C-alpha cells in the first residue's frame, strides 16, 4: 500500500519590486484568515538584517549570502515545527514575504551560482519549501504610475534609493526570476499596481480564497 501523502500547508509567496505593498498585504492576510486558519508569516529577511545593521547594501554579494542563510534557517525551523507538531497542517497558511529566489535578482547569474556553490546549495535547495505555492507578484506602482511613485517617495520617512525607472526594472527582474521556477508553483499571478492599496488588497483576498477553498 502506498504511504499516505504528507499534508502541506497552503503556501503564499509575495514578491515585488519597491513599493509593491507586500508588507501591508501580508498583515491583511493574517487579518482575513486567522479565524479559520493558522497563519504564519515569514517576514522579509533582507529588511530584518539591514535594519539590524548586520548586512550592508554596498556589498550585495555578501549581503545576499547572509540573507539566503537566514532565510533558509527560518523556513526550515517553521516547516520542521509544522510537520512535527501541527495535526491541522492543512488548515495552516504560510506567507513568504520574499524568498531566496529574490536574492538572485540582485546579483549577476554567475555571481548567484558562485554564491550557491560556496554555500553548498543548489537552486533546488533554495526552493525546497516552495513547492505548490501560489506566487502573488505585487507589481510596483513605479511600473504604471512612476510620477505617483516618486511623489510617495518624497512624502515617505523611509529612504528609498531606487528611482521610478530603477524600481520598475527591479520589479520586472523579480517577476522573471519567479517565472524561471514556475513549474514548482501552483500559480504565478501578476497583481497589477493600483493607486489605492485597498483595490490591490481585494484582488489578493479573492485570489487566496479561490486557492484555499
Protein Blocks (a to p, Z undefined) as FASTA:
>chain_A
ZZddddddddddddddehkllmmmmmmmmmmmmmmpccdddddfklmmmmnomacfklmm
lmmmmmmmmmmmmmmmmmmmmmmmmmklmlcccddehifklmmmmpcfklmmmmmmmnop
afklmmmmmgoiacdddddfklmmmmlmmmmmmmpmbdcfbdfklmmmmmmmmmmmmmmm
mmmpmbdcdddddfblklmmmmmmmmmmmmmZZ
